């Protein structure tokens, strides 16, 4: 007996039910990215640990603490280095916590400027525009500072080993070579950077242990606890000791920068809404502990204060442990600094990629272009390296150029860090928290973070040395005004008419088509 025919309407319902019940092949990360308006163009191959590793590597206590150590020696001395580090570390952790909460809500490579656009109650495009430009300026400056600092650390080793004398010209040449190497490494793709970043974590942890261990055992003489914890020194040329001590805090605040990298890498990270915030907070927390141990080890090992001010940690290593062991300590430290520079270019390029994706940089279509085989933003990588090169050019003749670049990095990055926090505070209960939230602590932590950034933004544009000459002039205010003045002028004359904030790349079907094309070419 034949079965009765099935009505056409029943067939259609059956098909629709099958579609509805079919599993969505996209991951939760890809779904959330689509909700934010973007296709999965970058390769999502990073674990939560790898995400943390990028920020931890950019903070790099073996880089920041050592390359800026003489700033602390001149500005306040051991007491500012020792206790200033803990004070700045505590305030930085508050900034990181506030940033992490927002990152959990909006896990996208645009990071800070995207958050500003979404959190602003009005004038979202303007908030987004200037947050992005502060972030861009800070990112380029921190790359310049990290790589130039590593070149300045490498130069004494090459002088000791091969007679390559320490001069401004030689250091700058090493800086340029290292920038090119970092850019080339980043071109190989996110997987190699991810692997090296993971190696870098252990290099830093074991490296700090090795450096501190050698400095604790090898020297025949150590400074007293009174020297390390209470000795105040003012070699800035300024009469007021309090002013000198505040300048010395730049050592700590510059080192504890760059952890926004975890936010910029979220489009390449699994479980981004949790992994990104954890990467931000854990990278700061662990760096504060490791950095304090390192600073104590180096300060206890100072043999002659005047020579330490002149030669920095490289000279301290040699004087305290001898030529052979001193060279090894320099090499271990430089290895960490090299990893740090590589990761800084990575994070910088992702911010450029995202900002140009939304049309906010000149020639955005060019900078946003993706290498479809490696799925890396190749052009953005070279803009990151090229911008760092230009910003550091005065280092060829300016003795305090490194300090100026670090100031630009701190001011640019921290203003960008705290604008979304300020806007999130204004949102109040309307803020839609992600899976990682501060809860009732959000308001007090965010308020303290905003106040701290206002303080350091004023502090680090002030002249660090007296008398002020062409060789000691802090050109950071000029660099900031040139970049942000240009961005402001562009906004007034043109961008305010067409920049609407982060763009949506297309409908769900269009985003899927972009991803399918990339997968077929990969």
N, C-alpha and C positions, 0 to 999 in steps of 0.2 A: 504494500500500500504506500503510495507516494506521500511525502510530507507536504503540508500546505505551504504555499509560497510565503516568504517573509516580507512584510511591508517595507517599502523603501525607507520610510522614516525610521524604522527600527534598525535597519542596517547603518544609517547615518549616525544614530545615537550610539550604536555599538562601536563604530570607528572613533567617534569623539571620546568615548569613555576609555578606549584603548590608548589614545594619544595622551589623555589626562593622566592615566596611570603609568605611562611609560617613564622610566627614570630619566632625569635630566643629566646628560653627560658632563655638564659643567660642574666644577668644584664650587664650594661656597665662596672661595676667594674670587673666582671669576664672576660669579653671580653678583657679588657686592661691587666689583669693579664695573660691571655693566650698569648697575644701579647708579654709580657715580658718573657714568657717561662715557666710559673708556673701553676700548678693546684690549684684550690681552696680547699686546704686541711684544712685550719683553718676555724672556724665558723665565717661568716661575720655577726655579730649581734650587732656591736657597732654603735651608732649614732655619728654624728659630735661632739655633746656635750660630749659624753663619751670619744671620742678620745682626745679632749681638756683636759678633766678631768684627764686623766692619766698623761699627761705632767705637768699640774698644780699641781697635787698631788706629783709628783717626785720633782719638784722645791721646793714646800712646804716651804714657808717662816717661818712657825712655827717650821719647822725642821732646815733648813740650817741657818737661821738668829740666832736662839737661841743656837743651839749646837756649832756653831763656833763664838759666840759673843765675847768670851774672846780673840780670835785672834785679833779682832779689838781693844779691850780694851788695849791690850799690844802694838799693832803696830799702833800707831798714836792717839788712843783714840777717843773721841766723834766726833772730826772734820772729821776724816777719815771714821768713821762709817756713819755719816750723809751725807757728800758730796761725799765720795767715792762710796757709794751705787748708787747714781744717775749717776755718771760718768760711773761706770762699767755697770749699767743698760742700759745706752744709747748705749754703744759699743756692749753689748750683744744682744740688739735688732737688730743691724745691722747684726750680725752673723746669728740670727734667720731668718731675712728677706731673706738673701742670701740662706740659707738652704731651706727655704720654697719653693722658686722658683724651685729649683731642685727637691724637693719632688713631686711637682705637675706633673713633667714630668715622674717620675719613682716611682709610688706609690706601693712599694713592701717592705716586711718585712726586706729584706737585708739592705735597706736604704743606708747608706753612702758608704759602700764598693761596692755595686751594681752600685751606681751612678758614683763612680770613674772609674769603668771598662768601663762604657758606654761613659764617657766624655773624657777619655784620648785619645789624638791623636795618641799615640803609647805606647807600653809597658803597655797596659791595665791590663793584669793579675798582673803585679808587683804593679801598683798603687792600684788595688783592694785588693791585699794580705795585703799590709802594712796599708792601710786605715782600713781594717777589724780588723787587730790585734791591732791597736791603739784604735779602738772603743771597741773591746772586753776587753782590759785592762782597759779603762776608765769606762766601764759599771760595771765590777766586782768591781772596786775601789769605784765607787759611791754607789753601794749597800752596801759595807762594811762600808763606811763612814756614810751613812744614818742610818743603823741599829745600828752601834756602838754608834753613837751620841744619838740615842733614848735610848739605854741602859744606857748611862752615865747620861741622863736626868731622867730616871726612878729610878736609884739607890738612889739619895737623898730622893725621895718620900718614898721609901721602908725603908730607914733609919729612917726618921721621924716617919713613921707609925708603923713599925715593928722592928726597931733596926737592919736592915740589912745594916751594915756599908758600907761606900763608900770606896772601895779598887779596885785596878786594877783587882784583881782576881774575885771579885764579879761582877764588870761591865762586864768583859769578859764572865762570865757564863750567865749573862742576855742576852748578845749579841748572844751567841750561841743558847739559847732557842728561842729568837725572830726570828732568821734565820730559824729555823725549823718550827716555826708557819707560817711564811710567805710562805715557800715552800709548806706546807700542804694546806694552803688556795688557793694557785695558782693551786693545783691539782684538785680542785673541778670544775674548768672550767672557761672559759672566762666570762660567764654570771654573776657569783657571783662577780668576780673582777670588771666587768663593773658597777654593781650596787653599790658596795662599793666605787668605784672611783667617781661616781656621788654624793654619800653621802659625800665623802671627800671634794668636792668642797665647799659645803655649810658649812661643819665643819670648813674648813679653813677661809672662809669669815666671818662667825659668830664668830669663835674662835678668829680671830684677833680683831674684834670689841669688843668682851667680854674682852679680855686681856687688850687692850688699854683703854677701858672704866674703868675697875677696877683700873688700874694704874694711870688713870687721877683723879679719885675721892677718892680712899681709902687712899693713903699715906698722912701723916700729913705734909710732906716736899717734895718739888720738886726742882730739879736743875734749875738754871737760863737758859734763852735762850742763854746767852753768853757761858755758860758751854757746852751746847748741840751742838751749831753751830760753836764754835771757839776753844774749849779746845783741846790742843795737849798733848799727853802723849807718852813717849817712855819707855817701860819696856821690851824691847827685849834684852838688854845688849849690843847692838851695839851703837857706838858713833854717827853715822849719823842719824839724824831724818828723812831725806828723805827716807833712806833705810827702816827704821822702818815703815814709812807710806806706802811704796809700799808693804811690807809684809802684812800689815793690810788689803790690798785690797782682800786678799784671802777669807776673810769673805764674801764679796759680790760676787766674781766670783765663789766660790764653791757653794753658794746657787743657783745661776742662772745657773744650769747645769741640764741635764737630759731631756730636751725638745725634743731631738731626739726620745723620746718614741712615739710621734705622728706619726713619719715616720715608726717606727718598727711595729706599730699597724694598718697600712693602709690595710693590707690583711684581717683585721677583721672589717673594717669600711666601712659604706655606703658612696657613693660619695667621694671615697678616694682622688681623684686628687684635690678636693677642701677642704675637711674636714681636711686632713692631714696638708697642709700648714696653714690653719686657726688655727688649734690646736697648731702648733709650735709658731706662732706669738702671738696669744692671750694669751697663757700661760705665755709667757715672759712679755708682756705688763702689764697684770693684776698683776702679781707677783711683778713687780717693784713698782707699786703704793702701793699694800698691804704691801710689805716688808718695804718701807720707813715709812709708818704710824706706823708699829710695832716697828721698831728700834727707832723712836722718842719716842714712849711711854715708852719703856724699859729704854732708856737713861735718860729721864727726871725723872724717878722713882729711880735712883741710890741714895742710902742713904750714903754708905761709899765706896769710890772707891777701896781701898785696899781689902775689903771684896768681892766686886763685881768681881775683878780679880781672886780671889781665888775660889769663889763659883759659879760664872757664873750667868746666868739668874734665875736659881732655887733659889739661895741665894738672889738675888735681889727681887724676888717675896715675899719670906718669910719676909725679912727685911722691905719691903715697905707696905705689906698688913696684916701681922700677919700669924700665923701658919695655921689656917683653910682656909682662902681665898688663901693663898700662895699655899697650897696643891692642891686646886681646879684649880688654874692657871697652875700648873705643870701638873695636870691630863689632862686638856684640850689640852695643848701643846703636851703632850705625845700621845694623841689620834691622832693628826694630823701627828706626826712622825711615828706612827704605819701604818697609811694609806700610807704614803710616802714609807716606806720600802716595803710594799706589792706591790705597783705599780712598784717600782724599780726592784724587782725580776721578775715581769711580763715582763717589757720591755727588761731586760737583757736576759731572756730566749728566747724571740722572736728573738733577734739578734743572739744568739747562734744557735737556730733552723735554721735560714736562712743561717748563715755562714757554718754550718756543712752540710746543704743541698747541698752546692757547694763543699764539701770535703776539707775545709780549716782548720779544727781542727783535732787533733789526735782522732782516733776512731769516725770519723764523722757519720758513719752509726748508731752508738749507740745514739749519741746526737740528731740526726735528727728524731729519732723514735717518732711517734705520738701515743698517746693513742686514739685508734679509736672510743671509745665510747664518751669520753669527748672532743675529738679533740683538745687536748692541748699537747704541747711538754714536757711531764713529765720529761724525762731524762735531757733535757736542763734546766728545772727549778732547778733540784738538782745540776747541774754543776754551775749554777749561785750562789746558796747558798754556795756550797762547796768552790768555788773560793774566795768568799768574806771572808769566815772563814779563809782560809789560808793566805790571804793578810793581815788580821788584827791580826794574831798571835803575832807579836812583841808588841802589846798593853798590853800583860801580864806583860811586864817589862819596856817598853819604854814610858816615860811620854808624849812625843810629837808624838806618833804613829798616833793619830787621825789627827794631822796636816799633817803628811806625806801621809796618805791615801787620804786626801782631795786634796793634791797636785797632786798625781797620777791621781785622778779622773779628775781634771781640765785639766791637760796636755794631758792625753790620749783622753778624749772626744773632747776637742777643736781642737786638731790637726786633728782628724777624721772629725770633723764638717767642717773644712775649706779646706781640700784637694779637695773635690768636687767643692767648690766655686772657688778655684784657677784654677781647670781644666775647669770649666764653663767659666771663664774669658778668658782662652786661646782659647776657641771655638769661641768666638766673635759672629758674625751673624749666624754662623752655628748651634748654639744651638737652638733646637726645644722646645720652651716653652710650658708648659701645660696650662690648663685653668686659673691657678693662676700665674700671671707674674708681675715682677717689671718694665717691659718696659725699658725706657731710663735710669731709675735709677739703673739698674742692675749693670753696671760697677763701678760707684763710691761707691755704697754700698758694693759690693763684694771686692773692693780694700781695703777699710778701715777695713773690717772684717778680711782679711788676715793679714794686718799689726798688728792689735790688738792681734791676736792669736800668732804671732811671739813674741811679747813683753811678754805676760803672760807665754809663754812656757819657756822662759829664766828665768823670775822672780821667778817662784814658785819651781824651783829646787835649789834655793839658800838657805843657812842655815838661819833659822828664829831666832835662839837664840844664844847668846854669853855668856859664853864660850861654845864651842861644846864638849859635853861629850857623853858617851854611852846612857845616859838617854834622852838627848835633840837632838841627831843626827837625821837629816832629811834623812830618808832612801829612799825617793821617787826616787832619781836618780838611786839607785841600783835596786829597784823594776822594774822601767821602762826598765833599761838596761837588766835585766835578762829575762823579758818576750819578749821584742822586739829583744834583741840579739839572743834569741833562735829562734824566728820567722825568723830573718834574716839569721841565719845559716841554718835553715831548707830550706829556699828559695834557697840559693846558692847551697846546697848539693843535694837537691831533688826536692822541689816543683816547681821550675822554669821549670822543664822538663815535668810536668804533669798538673799543675794548670793553667787552661785557663780562669779563671774568673768565673763569674756566669754561671751555667750550665742551659741548656734547659732540662726540665724534659721529653719531648717527643713531638710527633706530637699532633695535635688537638684531634685526636681520642684517643690517649694514655692519654692525660690530662683528657678528659671526662670519660675514664674508671676508672682512679684514683678517681675522684669525685663521680662516681656512687657507687663504692665499699664503700667509706666512708659513703655515705648517707644510704646505705643499712644496715650498721653496727651501725649507730648512734641511 
